[in-house]
Amino acid sequence: MPEIARQDLHASVSDPESASMNFLNEVAARFPDAISLAAGRPYDGFHSTDELDRYLRSYLAHLEGLGLTREQRERQLLQYGKTNGHLGALIARMLVVDEGIEVPEQAVMVTSGCQEAMVIALRGLCARPEDVVLAVEPCYVGLTGAARLLGIEVVPVPESAGGLDPETVTDVVAAVRATGRRPRALYLVPSFANPSGASMPLPLRRRLLEVAEEADLLILEDDPYGLFGLDDEPRPALKSLDGGGRVIYLGSFAKSCFPGARVGFLVADQQVVASDGRRTLLAEELSSVKSLLTVNTSPVAQAVIGGFLVEAGCSLRAAGKEKTAFYRGNLRALLDALERHFGAEPRVRWNAPAGGFFAVLDVPLVADEALLETSGRDYGVLWTPMSFFYGAGSAGRPGGGGRRSIRLSCSALEPARIEEGVRRLAELIRDHSEPEPAAGAGAPR
Amino acid sequence: MPEIARQDLHASVSDPESASMNFLNEVAARFPDAISLAAGRPYDGFHSTDELDRYLRSYLAHLEGLGLTREQRERQLLQYGKTNGHLGALIARMLVVDEGIEVPEQAVMVTSGCQEAMVIALRGLCARPEDVVLAVEPCYVGLTGAARLLGIEVVPVPESAGGLDPETVTDVVAAVRATGRRPRALYLVPSFANPSGASMPLPLRRRLLEVAEEADLLILEDDPYGLFGLDDEPRPALKSLDGGGRVIYLGSFAKSCFPGARVGFLVADQQVVASDGRRTLLAEELSSVKSLLTVNTSPVAQAVIGGFLVEAGCSLRAAGKEKTAFYRGNLRALLDALERHFGAEPRVRWNAPAGGFFAVLDVPLVADEALLETSGRDYGVLWTPMSFFYGAGSAGRPGGGGRRSIRLSCSALEPARIEEGVRRLAELIRDHSEPEPAAGAGAPR
């Protein structure tokens, strides 16, 4: 039997970021009774397998209403199909109804989850060795991982406490161009980001689009949490403000419907011009990439989501009221619990996200893998070191950010468990905090 | 609105191979009434959407039988799940029953179709710029496309009329190593290949495994057509003969069940050794790549295939008897029609595949895109230029092979349509053949 040396496999197998995520999964498996403030998955209680057949039948009835024969309907679900999928019209309608985004259905590509949409966008846009992608830091690991898989460099754009500052983007673009590299796109989650929870205010969203125009940059807008604001204040997607056609919009049904369908989508209505002058939409061109990754997205899974959309009148906002209320309640429970357990501790600080699944807690100790293991074993609570979300694009281990911060997720738990999880976390932090500097002790000169 | 120059997109968008496949799709769309001897998809008539709910319920009952609680069963279908999927045990059982392949379930990764399995295997194995993959030529375009997406060079290993000669592999490996490149794996379809229809006899299969051992090479065995032999002669998968652990087996349910599930799998039971001596299976290591491509394969789609496997007693051979009989009948119909319409034409030759969906016809004319267009428009029959399957890894257009050959597929049609398609094809070829050299005219000296 041949033995394969692990270091002979591709970097995406053996690099530290993958190792971090594996470590997280292992710790979760070793301490199954710990309360997980690490898991960012949606809550289990909203859907049932009993619905699957109903969704399939709703979608088949919808196809019949469109005039497809029985043979055509059968083929649509059971055969290979269009590379870009068959939900373009329903998703385009949903984008109008929920987000005020108007795009032709040909600009929509259905993907095997939003992760595949990221891979496709990065692969299509980055053609040459000098092509790089910018990404807000701290950054969702799925984006940095997709880039690593393709050998594309990720240049971090640091996010401040108030979220991304568009002027920083201008600076980073200039610095990147000065080295001969070509920035192809900027990735960000403008509403309730993972991991930071930050959201961009409307004026900064408008300014970011101007910056993209000035810098001739595309934007990859990832929007998995947009439905889950703490209030009803509108936070328009960048794509809905995108008069200049700068935004590629990445969407997911994992949170608005359920993850097990693995259906996401990409919206790319930019004009592509061939050397012979022929014009197409970027989503149409990217279908070559999609066909080489997964041929097309499972038509059965598409039909499940199609039925859900048909039943929802193409409005996730209308259909998702119960989910929105639940996640609001959970985020409030998390923020209340943080106040209750850390309010009297001046060295612990946290942000106040306006929605979404995540908040960040700054703590007076190094929140690393060793502490996480202690936390799981001795305190029965899990969380994610923020350092996992830094270091985008660097070859080595976390770029130095987030060492004294942890990401807390509140999406998968009942509120009472959130309270208990934060109580256990407070114990951990109390027991392990570094000693306070003695009063009056000055900084070393 | 910004315009994106097409040549600024990645090569997988704009290169000639993609263009060839797009051309094929366009021609098919423009002549929808033409008989397609080009389409390699499975026949439509074997499955119905009415079965989907039954498969889902069969799989849920199977999970209940394994002792999973209702909550666990719901979560398995609707949540994110294990990266490598939840069909490992059923697929491992199927491999024993149908193929005599014994592997632990941890060696099985469920993928979003076999295409994703190719991308994952190539990405995991090719780590450095000098790493290349060898592939039998003519080659399935999905493999060369996957390599192009990842920037991996494909070195062709020419196939002769009798299929792959293992000694050629030895020669190509030596030539590649002499240039400082590192051959990581050899891709082939040993039974009823796409596009050539060729199959390797048993002694050559054994010899190929010895060659792999001697050359320290892994083999990517793609086996989508193994069930569809013209006779019942056993043609063991390379993986079933693989005492040395050289074979990564790639499987698909697109033909044995139906394509619309988009479920395939990869079997990699090779030992991977980390620098600290820790041992894992290659399939487990490759899960890092899978998670960055599509997170996991749609658990709903997996459950559909799972139910199919449960109902089939994990034997595709037993459950697929009707399909096997149908495709046998179709291949016989194709070979009979070729004999009927070309038997008296010495300048037209074809091979006699022992099974599968494809045969190759050598014709006395250049069978290129222009001829295909004429064929669709004026003769009402479509086919695939064999030149599309040559030129693996080269930057330019088809490497020169297959210019006077066409691939004929017989999988998607009723037998009567196959006969009529070949009749039309014979007209086309009669009308367009190059003049025969005058009798007695010698070759130029």
HADDOCK unambig.tbl for C-alpha pairs under 7 A between the chains (distance, minus, plus):
assign (segid A and resid 1 and name CA) (segid B and resid 244 and name CA) 4.77 0.50 0.50
assign (segid A and resid 1 and name CA) (segid B and resid 245 and name CA) 5.07 0.50 0.50
assign (segid A and resid 2 and name CA) (segid B and resid 244 and name CA) 6.94 0.50 0.50
assign (segid A and resid 2 and name CA) (segid B and resid 245 and name CA) 6.42 0.50 0.50
assign (segid A and resid 2 and name CA) (segid B and resid 270 and name CA) 6.90 0.50 0.50
assign (segid A and resid 3 and name CA) (segid B and resid 270 and name CA) 6.77 0.50 0.50
assign (segid A and resid 3 and name CA) (segid B and resid 271 and name CA) 5.18 0.50 0.50
assign (segid A and resid 3 and name CA) (segid B and resid 272 and name CA) 5.76 0.50 0.50
assign (segid A and resid 3 and name CA) (segid B and resid 273 and name CA) 6.63 0.50 0.50
assign (segid A and resid 4 and name CA) (segid B and resid 271 and name CA) 6.17 0.50 0.50
assign (segid A and resid 4 and name CA) (segid B and resid 272 and name CA) 4.64 0.50 0.50
assign (segid A and resid 4 and name CA) (segid B and resid 273 and name CA) 6.11 0.50 0.50
assign (segid A and resid 5 and name CA) (segid B and resid 272 and name CA) 5.75 0.50 0.50
assign (segid A and resid 5 and name CA) (segid B and resid 273 and name CA) 5.10 0.50 0.50
assign (segid A and resid 5 and name CA) (segid B and resid 274 and name CA) 6.23 0.50 0.50
assign (segid A and resid 6 and name CA) (segid B and resid 272 and name CA) 5.72 0.50 0.50
assign (segid A and resid 6 and name CA) (segid B and resid 273 and name CA) 5.53 0.50 0.50
assign (segid A and resid 6 and name CA) (segid B and resid 274 and name CA) 4.92 0.50 0.50
assign (segid A and resid 8 and name CA) (segid B and resid 127 and name CA) 6.49 0.50 0.50
assign (segid A and resid 9 and name CA) (segid B and resid 124 and name CA) 5.44 0.50 0.50
assign (segid A and resid 9 and name CA) (segid B and resid 125 and name CA) 5.22 0.50 0.50
assign (segid A and resid 9 and name CA) (segid B and resid 126 and name CA) 6.66 0.50 0.50
assign (segid A and resid 9 and name CA) (segid B and resid 127 and name CA) 5.49 0.50 0.50
assign (segid A and resid 10 and name CA) (segid B and resid 123 and name CA) 6.52 0.50 0.50
assign (segid A and resid 10 and name CA) (segid B and resid 124 and name CA) 5.03 0.50 0.50
assign (segid A and resid 10 and name CA) (segid B and resid 125 and name CA) 6.25 0.50 0.50
assign (segid A and resid 10 and name CA) (segid B and resid 126 and name CA) 6.05 0.50 0.50
assign (segid A and resid 10 and name CA) (segid B and resid 127 and name CA) 3.98 0.50 0.50
assign (segid A and resid 11 and name CA) (segid B and resid 127 and name CA) 6.63 0.50 0.50
assign (segid A and resid 12 and name CA) (segid B and resid 288 and name CA) 6.64 0.50 0.50
assign (segid A and resid 12 and name CA) (segid B and resid 289 and name CA) 6.24 0.50 0.50
assign (segid A and resid 13 and name CA) (segid B and resid 124 and name CA) 6.82 0.50 0.50
assign (segid A and resid 13 and name CA) (segid B and resid 285 and name CA) 6.27 0.50 0.50
assign (segid A and resid 13 and name CA) (segid B and resid 286 and name CA) 6.50 0.50 0.50
assign (segid A and resid 13 and name CA) (segid B and resid 288 and name CA) 5.30 0.50 0.50
assign (segid A and resid 13 and name CA) (segid B and resid 289 and name CA) 6.28 0.50 0.50
assign (segid A and resid 18 and name CA) (segid B and resid 288 and name CA) 6.50 0.50 0.50
assign (segid A and resid 48 and name CA) (segid B and resid 74 and name CA) 6.46 0.50 0.50
assign (segid A and resid 49 and name CA) (segid B and resid 74 and name CA) 6.17 0.50 0.50
assign (segid A and resid 53 and name CA) (segid B and resid 53 and name CA) 5.68 0.50 0.50
assign (segid A and resid 74 and name CA) (segid B and resid 48 and name CA) 6.45 0.50 0.50
assign (segid A and resid 74 and name CA) (segid B and resid 49 and name CA) 6.17 0.50 0.50
assign (segid A and resid 75 and name CA) (segid B and resid 44 and name CA) 6.99 0.50 0.50
assign (segid A and resid 77 and name CA) (segid B and resid 260 and name CA) 5.65 0.50 0.50
assign (segid A and resid 78 and name CA) (segid B and resid 258 and name CA) 5.99 0.50 0.50
assign (segid A and resid 78 and name CA) (segid B and resid 259 and name CA) 5.99 0.50 0.50
assign (segid A and resid 78 and name CA) (segid B and resid 260 and name CA) 3.99 0.50 0.50
assign (segid A and resid 78 and name CA) (segid B and resid 261 and name CA) 6.97 0.50 0.50
assign (segid A and resid 79 and name CA) (segid B and resid 258 and name CA) 6.56 0.50 0.50
assign (segid A and resid 79 and name CA) (segid B and resid 259 and name CA) 4.98 0.50 0.50
assign (segid A and resid 79 and name CA) (segid B and resid 260 and name CA) 4.75 0.50 0.50
assign (segid A and resid 80 and name CA) (segid B and resid 259 and name CA) 5.41 0.50 0.50
assign (segid A and resid 80 and name CA) (segid B and resid 260 and name CA) 5.65 0.50 0.50
assign (segid A and resid 112 and name CA) (segid B and resid 294 and name CA) 6.04 0.50 0.50
assign (segid A and resid 113 and name CA) (segid B and resid 294 and name CA) 6.24 0.50 0.50
assign (segid A and resid 115 and name CA) (segid B and resid 292 and name CA) 6.83 0.50 0.50
assign (segid A and resid 115 and name CA) (segid B and resid 293 and name CA) 6.18 0.50 0.50
assign (segid A and resid 115 and name CA) (segid B and resid 294 and name CA) 5.50 0.50 0.50
assign (segid A and resid 115 and name CA) (segid B and resid 295 and name CA) 6.80 0.50 0.50
assign (segid A and resid 116 and name CA) (segid B and resid 293 and name CA) 5.46 0.50 0.50
assign (segid A and resid 116 and name CA) (segid B and resid 294 and name CA) 5.26 0.50 0.50
assign (segid A and resid 119 and name CA) (segid B and resid 293 and name CA) 6.68 0.50 0.50
assign (segid A and resid 123 and name CA) (segid B and resid 10 and name CA) 6.53 0.50 0.50
assign (segid A and resid 124 and name CA) (segid B and resid 9 and name CA) 5.45 0.50 0.50
assign (segid A and resid 124 and name CA) (segid B and resid 10 and name CA) 5.04 0.50 0.50
assign (segid A and resid 124 and name CA) (segid B and resid 13 and name CA) 6.84 0.50 0.50
assign (segid A and resid 125 and name CA) (segid B and resid 9 and name CA) 5.23 0.50 0.50
assign (segid A and resid 125 and name CA) (segid B and resid 10 and name CA) 6.26 0.50 0.50
assign (segid A and resid 126 and name CA) (segid B and resid 9 and name CA) 6.65 0.50 0.50
assign (segid A and resid 126 and name CA) (segid B and resid 10 and name CA) 6.05 0.50 0.50
assign (segid A and resid 127 and name CA) (segid B and resid 8 and name CA) 6.48 0.50 0.50
assign (segid A and resid 127 and name CA) (segid B and resid 9 and name CA) 5.49 0.50 0.50
assign (segid A and resid 127 and name CA) (segid B and resid 10 and name CA) 3.98 0.50 0.50
assign (segid A and resid 127 and name CA) (segid B and resid 11 and name CA) 6.64 0.50 0.50
assign (segid A and resid 142 and name CA) (segid B and resid 292 and name CA) 6.30 0.50 0.50
assign (segid A and resid 145 and name CA) (segid B and resid 292 and name CA) 5.82 0.50 0.50
assign (segid A and resid 146 and name CA) (segid B and resid 292 and name CA) 5.50 0.50 0.50
assign (segid A and resid 146 and name CA) (segid B and resid 293 and name CA) 6.86 0.50 0.50
assign (segid A and resid 150 and name CA) (segid B and resid 150 and name CA) 6.16 0.50 0.50
assign (segid A and resid 244 and name CA) (segid B and resid 1 and name CA) 4.80 0.50 0.50
assign (segid A and resid 244 and name CA) (segid B and resid 2 and name CA) 6.95 0.50 0.50
assign (segid A and resid 245 and name CA) (segid B and resid 1 and name CA) 5.11 0.50 0.50
assign (segid A and resid 245 and name CA) (segid B and resid 2 and name CA) 6.45 0.50 0.50
assign (segid A and resid 258 and name CA) (segid B and resid 78 and name CA) 6.00 0.50 0.50
assign (segid A and resid 258 and name CA) (segid B and resid 79 and name CA) 6.57 0.50 0.50
assign (segid A and resid 259 and name CA) (segid B and resid 78 and name CA) 5.98 0.50 0.50
assign (segid A and resid 259 and name CA) (segid B and resid 79 and name CA) 4.98 0.50 0.50
assign (segid A and resid 259 and name CA) (segid B and resid 80 and name CA) 5.40 0.50 0.50
assign (segid A and resid 260 and name CA) (segid B and resid 77 and name CA) 5.64 0.50 0.50
assign (segid A and resid 260 and name CA) (segid B and resid 78 and name CA) 3.98 0.50 0.50
assign (segid A and resid 260 and name CA) (segid B and resid 79 and name CA) 4.74 0.50 0.50
assign (segid A and resid 260 and name CA) (segid B and resid 80 and name CA) 5.66 0.50 0.50
assign (segid A and resid 260 and name CA) (segid B and resid 298 and name CA) 5.66 0.50 0.50
assign (segid A and resid 260 and name CA) (segid B and resid 299 and name CA) 5.17 0.50 0.50
assign (segid A and resid 260 and name CA) (segid B and resid 300 and name CA) 5.96 0.50 0.50
assign (segid A and resid 261 and name CA) (segid B and resid 78 and name CA) 6.96 0.50 0.50
assign (segid A and resid 261 and name CA) (segid B and resid 298 and name CA) 5.25 0.50 0.50
assign (segid A and resid 261 and name CA) (segid B and resid 299 and name CA) 6.62 0.50 0.50
assign (segid A and resid 261 and name CA) (segid B and resid 300 and name CA) 5.83 0.50 0.50
assign (segid A and resid 262 and name CA) (segid B and resid 298 and name CA) 4.98 0.50 0.50
assign (segid A and resid 270 and name CA) (segid B and resid 2 and name CA) 6.92 0.50 0.50
assign (segid A and resid 270 and name CA) (segid B and resid 3 and name CA) 6.78 0.50 0.50
assign (segid A and resid 271 and name CA) (segid B and resid 3 and name CA) 5.19 0.50 0.50
assign (segid A and resid 271 and name CA) (segid B and resid 4 and name CA) 6.16 0.50 0.50
assign (segid A and resid 272 and name CA) (segid B and resid 3 and name CA) 5.77 0.50 0.50
assign (segid A and resid 272 and name CA) (segid B and resid 4 and name CA) 4.64 0.50 0.50
assign (segid A and resid 272 and name CA) (segid B and resid 5 and name CA) 5.76 0.50 0.50
assign (segid A and resid 272 and name CA) (segid B and resid 6 and name CA) 5.72 0.50 0.50
assign (segid A and resid 273 and name CA) (segid B and resid 3 and name CA) 6.63 0.50 0.50
assign (segid A and resid 273 and name CA) (segid B and resid 4 and name CA) 6.12 0.50 0.50
assign (segid A and resid 273 and name CA) (segid B and resid 5 and name CA) 5.11 0.50 0.50
assign (segid A and resid 273 and name CA) (segid B and resid 6 and name CA) 5.55 0.50 0.50
assign (segid A and resid 274 and name CA) (segid B and resid 5 and name CA) 6.23 0.50 0.50
assign (segid A and resid 274 and name CA) (segid B and resid 6 and name CA) 4.94 0.50 0.50
assign (segid A and resid 285 and name CA) (segid B and resid 13 and name CA) 6.25 0.50 0.50
assign (segid A and resid 286 and name CA) (segid B and resid 13 and name CA) 6.51 0.50 0.50
assign (segid A and resid 288 and name CA) (segid B and resid 12 and name CA) 6.62 0.50 0.50
assign (segid A and resid 288 and name CA) (segid B and resid 13 and name CA) 5.31 0.50 0.50
assign (segid A and resid 288 and name CA) (segid B and resid 18 and name CA) 6.52 0.50 0.50
assign (segid A and resid 289 and name CA) (segid B and resid 12 and name CA) 6.25 0.50 0.50
assign (segid A and resid 289 and name CA) (segid B and resid 13 and name CA) 6.30 0.50 0.50
assign (segid A and resid 292 and name CA) (segid B and resid 115 and name CA) 6.84 0.50 0.50
assign (segid A and resid 292 and name CA) (segid B and resid 142 and name CA) 6.29 0.50 0.50
assign (segid A and resid 292 and name CA) (segid B and resid 145 and name CA) 5.80 0.50 0.50
assign (segid A and resid 292 and name CA) (segid B and resid 146 and name CA) 5.49 0.50 0.50
assign (segid A and resid 293 and name CA) (segid B and resid 115 and name CA) 6.19 0.50 0.50
assign (segid A and resid 293 and name CA) (segid B and resid 116 and name CA) 5.48 0.50 0.50
assign (segid A and resid 293 and name CA) (segid B and resid 119 and name CA) 6.68 0.50 0.50
assign (segid A and resid 293 and name CA) (segid B and resid 146 and name CA) 6.86 0.50 0.50
assign (segid A and resid 294 and name CA) (segid B and resid 112 and name CA) 6.03 0.50 0.50
assign (segid A and resid 294 and name CA) (segid B and resid 113 and name CA) 6.24 0.50 0.50
assign (segid A and resid 294 and name CA) (segid B and resid 115 and name CA) 5.51 0.50 0.50
assign (segid A and resid 294 and name CA) (segid B and resid 116 and name CA) 5.27 0.50 0.50
assign (segid A and resid 295 and name CA) (segid B and resid 115 and name CA) 6.80 0.50 0.50
assign (segid A and resid 298 and name CA) (segid B and resid 260 and name CA) 5.63 0.50 0.50
assign (segid A and resid 298 and name CA) (segid B and resid 261 and name CA) 5.23 0.50 0.50
assign (segid A and resid 298 and name CA) (segid B and resid 262 and name CA) 4.96 0.50 0.50
assign (segid A and resid 299 and name CA) (segid B and resid 260 and name CA) 5.15 0.50 0.50
assign (segid A and resid 299 and name CA) (segid B and resid 261 and name CA) 6.62 0.50 0.50
assign (segid A and resid 300 and name CA) (segid B and resid 260 and name CA) 5.97 0.50 0.50
assign (segid A and resid 300 and name CA) (segid B and resid 261 and name CA) 5.84 0.50 0.50
assign (segid A and resid 300 and name CA) (segid B and resid 301 and name CA) 6.72 0.50 0.50
assign (segid A and resid 301 and name CA) (segid B and resid 300 and name CA) 6.73 0.50 0.50
assign (segid A and resid 301 and name CA) (segid B and resid 301 and name CA) 6.36 0.50 0.50
